[in-house]
Amino acid sequence: MTLDLGPDPADAPPLRWGILAAGGIARKFAADIPQHTASAVVAVGSRSRERAEEFATANGVARAHGSYEDLVADPEVEAVYVASPHSEHRDHALLAIEAGKHVLVEKSFTRNAAEAREVLDAARERGVFAMEAMWSRFLPHMVALRQTIASGAIGDVVTLVASHGQPIAHVPRMARPELAGGALLDLGIYPVAFAFDVLGEPSSVHATGWLTDAGVDATLAITFGYERAVAQLSTTMLARTHNVAEIAGTAGRITVAETYYAPTSFTVHPTDGEPWTVAPEVTGGFQFQAAEVARRVHAGELESPVRPWAEIIGTQVAMDEIRRQVGMVLPGE
């Protein structure tokens, strides 16, 4: 089977990026975009000028701003990558949108569906592009995986299994409900989004798990129901799981290697026939989503059909229901 691995990020039109919040994930963005695309990271903003200047120096960014307001007001910045904690995504996305900037907001997009709708409504009204930074959706192996399933290589999908566990409960923000901590919004978003990618929005959601003494989810088991399929998902911030995924269909199955949400490979196991593997060579990873933003912005579009607004909201609705079932309420909700 000949598979299209998606457009080359280097061929996307240029876009001038500003990074909002100078944390660890922002460093990867600052490295991948100038190295693999025609775009540039021209500015970084932090609540601390010293922190912004340190980030700019370490990552080759031209300008450092000591406030988020100054970052979004920078006339050289066309698009803002929001890399702050989940609890701040709504406010920071709205800040950038009000300034007329396109936004790529780290996952999870917001704390809940109501906040997601507010951000997307603002983007529509202001006429700017907005998307969740679900980098997995744009990686070559995922582009090829969707084609493989659509081709009927494994028949009709009937089950999907995916987990994401990392031992990061010791990280301070993970323990704090006021920062929207817990496993689901940080780690569980990956298996949840993977199920949405392969099977779409579920017709039923069932969840069980337990909360820490601080009231954030530590470990969850989730079942999504569909008309003729089921997805079994899990997440934990207490242990590293295998972090692989399997999709089984009426004519075979696909195993997506560790780590399925990052650049990796998958193997197709037909019921009748020999297994075959797709293993794209990828350096970096964040450039694919950034290139998608640049293409859509230059086309005058407000959303991406690969991760559309309706699906961003649908994912948040599902996670709201998961949290409701396990009794996790965040401050201010």
C-alpha positions as CSV (number, residue, x, y, z in Angstrom):
1,M,0.0,0.0,0.0
2,T,1.3,3.4,-0.9
3,L,0.7,5.9,1.9
4,D,0.9,9.7,1.9
5,L,2.8,10.9,5.0
6,G,1.5,14.4,4.8
7,P,2.9,17.7,3.5
8,D,6.5,18.6,4.2
9,P,6.5,21.2,7.0
10,A,9.4,23.0,5.3
11,D,7.0,23.8,2.4
12,A,4.5,25.6,4.5
13,P,4.4,29.4,4.2
14,P,6.2,31.4,6.9
15,L,4.6,32.7,10.1
16,R,6.1,34.8,12.9
17,W,5.5,33.2,16.3
18,G,5.5,34.5,19.8
19,I,5.7,32.1,22.7
20,L,3.6,32.8,25.8
21,A,5.2,31.2,28.9
22,A,8.8,30.1,29.0
23,G,8.4,26.5,30.3
24,G,9.8,23.2,29.2
25,I,7.4,22.5,26.4
26,A,8.0,25.9,25.0
27,R,11.7,25.0,24.5
28,K,10.8,22.2,22.2
29,F,8.6,24.5,20.2
30,A,11.4,27.1,20.0
31,A,13.8,24.4,18.7
32,D,11.5,22.6,16.2
33,I,9.9,25.5,14.4
34,P,13.0,27.3,13.1
35,Q,14.8,24.1,12.4
36,H,12.1,22.4,10.3
37,T,9.9,25.2,8.9
38,A,10.1,28.5,7.1
39,S,8.6,30.1,10.2
40,A,10.4,31.8,13.0
41,V,10.0,32.3,16.8
42,V,10.5,36.1,17.1
43,A,9.5,36.7,20.7
44,V,8.9,35.1,24.0
45,G,6.9,36.5,26.9
46,S,7.0,35.6,30.6
47,R,5.7,37.2,33.8
48,S,9.4,37.6,34.7
49,R,11.6,39.6,32.3
50,E,14.6,37.8,33.6
51,R,13.0,34.4,32.8
52,A,12.0,35.7,29.3
53,E,15.5,36.9,28.6
54,E,17.1,33.7,29.8
55,F,14.8,31.7,27.5
56,A,15.4,34.0,24.6
57,T,19.2,33.8,25.0
58,A,19.1,30.0,25.4
59,N,16.8,29.4,22.4
60,G,17.9,32.0,19.9
61,V,14.7,34.2,20.2
62,A,15.2,37.8,19.2
63,R,13.0,39.6,21.7
64,A,12.0,39.0,25.3
65,H,9.0,40.5,27.0
66,G,8.4,40.8,30.7
67,S,4.6,40.4,30.5
68,Y,2.1,38.5,28.4
69,E,0.4,41.8,27.5
70,D,3.7,43.1,25.9
71,L,4.1,39.8,24.0
72,V,0.7,39.9,22.3
73,A,1.1,43.6,21.6
74,D,4.4,43.0,19.7
75,P,3.7,44.0,16.1
76,E,6.2,41.4,14.8
77,V,4.2,38.5,16.3
78,E,1.5,37.0,14.0
79,A,0.7,33.9,16.0
80,V,0.9,33.0,19.7
81,Y,1.8,29.6,21.1
82,V,0.1,29.4,24.5
83,A,2.3,27.2,26.7
84,S,1.1,28.2,30.2
85,P,-0.6,25.8,32.6
86,H,-4.1,24.5,31.8
87,S,-5.7,26.7,34.3
88,E,-4.5,29.8,32.4
89,H,-5.2,28.7,28.8
90,R,-8.6,30.4,28.5
91,D,-7.3,33.8,29.8
92,H,-4.1,33.7,27.8
93,A,-5.8,32.6,24.6
94,L,-8.4,35.4,24.9
95,L,-5.6,37.9,25.6
96,A,-3.9,36.9,22.3
97,I,-7.1,36.8,20.3
98,E,-8.2,40.2,21.5
99,A,-4.8,41.5,20.2
100,G,-5.7,40.0,16.8
101,K,-3.2,37.2,17.0
102,H,-3.8,33.6,15.8
103,V,-3.4,31.1,18.6
104,L,-2.1,27.6,19.0
105,V,-3.0,26.5,22.6
106,E,-1.3,23.7,24.4
107,K,-3.4,20.7,25.3
108,S,-5.7,20.4,26.9
109,F,-7.1,23.4,25.1
110,T,-8.9,24.6,28.3
111,R,-10.0,23.2,31.6
112,N,-13.5,22.5,30.3
113,A,-15.9,22.8,27.4
114,A,-17.4,26.1,28.5
115,E,-14.0,27.7,28.4
116,A,-13.3,26.1,25.0
117,R,-16.5,27.5,23.5
118,E,-15.6,30.9,24.9
119,V,-12.2,30.9,23.3
120,L,-13.4,29.6,19.9
121,D,-16.3,32.1,19.9
122,A,-13.8,34.9,20.4
123,A,-11.6,33.6,17.6
124,R,-14.6,33.5,15.3
125,E,-15.7,37.0,16.2
126,R,-12.1,38.4,15.8
127,G,-11.5,36.4,12.6
128,V,-8.3,34.7,13.8
129,F,-7.2,31.1,13.6
130,A,-7.3,28.9,16.7
131,M,-6.3,25.3,17.4
132,E,-5.4,23.0,20.1
133,A,-1.7,22.0,20.0
134,M,-2.5,18.3,19.5
135,W,0.8,17.6,17.8
136,S,0.1,13.8,17.5
137,R,-2.7,14.5,15.0
138,F,-0.2,15.9,12.4
139,L,2.7,13.4,12.8
140,P,3.4,11.3,9.7
141,H,2.6,8.0,11.3
142,M,-0.8,9.2,12.3
143,V,-1.5,10.6,8.8
144,A,-0.6,7.2,7.5
145,L,-2.6,5.4,10.2
146,R,-5.8,7.2,9.2
147,Q,-5.3,6.3,5.6
148,T,-4.6,2.6,6.5
149,I,-7.8,2.3,8.5
150,A,-9.8,4.2,5.8
151,S,-8.5,1.7,3.1
152,G,-10.2,-1.2,4.9
153,A,-6.9,-2.9,5.7
154,I,-8.2,-4.2,9.0
155,G,-11.9,-4.1,8.2
156,D,-14.3,-2.4,10.5
157,V,-12.8,-1.2,13.7
158,V,-14.4,-2.8,16.7
159,T,-12.0,-2.1,19.6
160,L,-9.3,0.4,20.5
161,V,-7.0,0.3,23.5
162,A,-4.7,3.1,24.5
163,S,-3.0,4.2,27.7
164,H,-0.7,7.0,28.9
165,G,1.0,6.8,32.2
166,Q,4.0,8.8,33.5
167,P,5.4,9.0,37.0
168,I,5.1,12.7,37.3
169,A,2.9,13.1,40.4
170,H,5.9,14.8,42.1
171,V,5.8,17.7,39.7
172,P,4.2,20.5,41.7
173,R,1.7,21.7,39.1
174,M,0.3,18.1,38.8
175,A,-0.8,18.1,42.4
176,R,-2.5,21.5,42.4
177,P,-6.2,21.8,41.5
178,E,-5.9,25.5,41.1
179,L,-3.5,24.8,38.2
180,A,-5.9,22.2,36.8
181,G,-3.5,19.4,37.8
182,G,-4.1,15.7,37.7
183,A,-3.6,13.0,35.1
184,L,-6.5,13.5,32.7
185,L,-5.9,17.0,31.3
186,D,-2.1,16.5,31.1
187,L,-1.7,12.8,30.1
188,G,-5.1,11.4,29.5
189,I,-5.8,13.9,26.8
190,Y,-3.6,11.7,24.5
191,P,-5.6,8.5,24.7
192,V,-8.9,10.4,24.6
193,A,-7.8,12.4,21.5
194,F,-6.5,9.2,19.9
195,A,-10.0,7.6,20.3
196,F,-11.6,10.7,18.8
197,D,-9.2,10.5,15.9
198,V,-9.9,6.9,15.1
199,L,-13.5,6.4,16.1
200,G,-14.9,9.9,16.5
201,E,-17.1,11.3,19.3
202,P,-18.4,8.5,21.6
203,S,-22.1,7.9,22.3
204,S,-21.3,7.0,25.9
205,V,-18.6,7.7,28.5
206,H,-17.9,5.6,31.6
207,A,-15.0,6.3,34.0
208,T,-13.7,5.1,37.3
209,G,-10.6,6.1,39.2
210,W,-9.4,7.8,42.3
211,L,-8.4,11.3,43.4
212,T,-5.4,12.5,45.5
213,D,-6.0,14.1,48.9
214,A,-5.8,17.5,47.0
215,G,-8.7,16.5,44.8
216,V,-7.0,15.8,41.4
217,D,-7.2,12.6,39.5
218,A,-4.3,10.2,40.0
219,T,-5.4,7.2,37.9
220,L,-8.4,6.7,35.6
221,A,-9.9,3.9,33.5
222,I,-12.2,5.1,30.8
223,T,-14.6,3.3,28.3
224,F,-16.0,5.1,25.3
225,G,-19.0,3.4,23.7
226,Y,-19.8,3.6,20.0
227,E,-22.5,2.1,17.9
228,R,-20.4,-0.9,16.8
229,A,-17.1,-0.3,18.7
230,V,-15.6,0.3,22.1
231,A,-12.5,2.2,23.3
232,Q,-10.7,1.3,26.5
233,L,-8.5,4.1,27.7
234,S,-6.4,4.6,30.9
235,T,-4.1,7.2,32.4
236,T,-2.1,7.7,35.5
237,M,0.5,10.1,36.9
238,L,1.9,7.5,39.3
239,A,3.6,5.1,36.9
240,R,5.0,4.7,33.4
241,T,2.7,2.5,31.4
242,H,3.7,0.8,28.1
243,N,2.2,3.7,26.2
244,V,1.3,1.7,23.1
245,A,-2.1,1.6,21.3
246,E,-3.9,-1.2,19.5
247,I,-6.8,-1.0,17.0
248,A,-8.6,-4.2,16.2
249,G,-10.9,-4.7,13.2
250,T,-12.9,-7.4,11.5
251,A,-10.0,-8.1,9.1
252,G,-6.9,-7.5,11.3
253,R,-5.3,-5.3,13.8
254,I,-2.8,-2.4,14.1
255,T,-0.3,-2.0,16.9
256,V,1.1,1.5,17.3
257,A,4.5,1.3,18.9
258,E,5.7,3.1,22.0
259,T,5.2,6.0,22.3
260,Y,2.0,6.2,20.1
261,Y,1.4,9.9,20.5
262,A,5.0,10.9,19.6
263,P,6.9,10.1,16.4
264,T,6.9,6.3,16.1
265,S,5.8,3.4,13.9
266,F,2.9,1.1,13.5
267,T,2.5,-2.5,12.3
268,V,-0.5,-3.9,10.4
269,H,-1.4,-7.5,11.2
270,P,-3.9,-8.7,8.6
271,T,-6.0,-11.7,9.6
272,D,-5.1,-13.2,6.2
273,G,-1.6,-12.1,5.1
274,E,1.8,-11.0,6.4
275,P,2.4,-8.2,8.8
276,W,3.8,-4.9,7.4
277,T,5.2,-1.8,9.2
278,V,5.1,1.9,8.6
279,A,8.1,3.7,10.2
280,P,8.5,7.3,9.1
281,E,11.8,9.0,10.0
282,V,11.0,12.1,12.0
283,T,13.3,14.6,13.7
284,G,11.6,17.0,16.1
285,G,7.8,16.7,15.9
286,F,6.2,20.1,16.8
287,Q,6.9,21.4,13.3
288,F,4.0,19.5,11.8
289,Q,1.3,21.3,13.8
290,A,3.0,24.7,13.4
291,A,3.1,24.1,9.6
292,E,-0.6,23.3,9.6
293,V,-1.3,26.6,11.4
294,A,0.8,28.5,8.9
295,R,-1.0,26.9,5.9
296,R,-4.5,27.6,7.3
297,V,-3.6,31.2,8.3
298,H,-2.3,32.0,4.8
299,A,-5.4,30.4,3.3
300,G,-7.6,32.7,5.5
301,E,-9.1,29.8,7.4
302,L,-10.0,29.9,11.1
303,E,-9.7,26.2,11.9
304,S,-8.0,23.0,10.8
305,P,-10.1,20.1,9.4
306,V,-7.5,17.8,11.0
307,R,-8.4,19.0,14.5
308,P,-11.6,21.1,14.0
309,W,-13.3,23.2,16.5
310,A,-16.2,20.8,17.0
311,E,-13.8,18.1,17.9
312,I,-11.9,20.3,20.3
313,I,-15.1,21.0,22.1
314,G,-16.3,17.4,21.9
315,T,-13.0,16.2,23.6
316,Q,-13.5,18.7,26.4
317,V,-17.2,17.6,26.8
318,A,-16.0,14.0,27.2
319,M,-13.3,15.0,29.7
320,D,-15.9,17.1,31.6
321,E,-18.0,13.9,31.9
322,I,-15.0,11.8,33.0
323,R,-14.2,14.3,35.7
324,R,-17.9,14.5,36.8
325,Q,-18.1,10.7,37.2
326,V,-15.0,10.6,39.4
327,G,-15.9,13.7,41.4
328,M,-13.1,16.0,40.3
329,V,-14.1,19.7,40.4
330,L,-11.6,22.4,39.7
331,P,-11.6,25.8,41.6
332,G,-14.1,28.2,40.0
333,E,-16.1,25.6,38.2
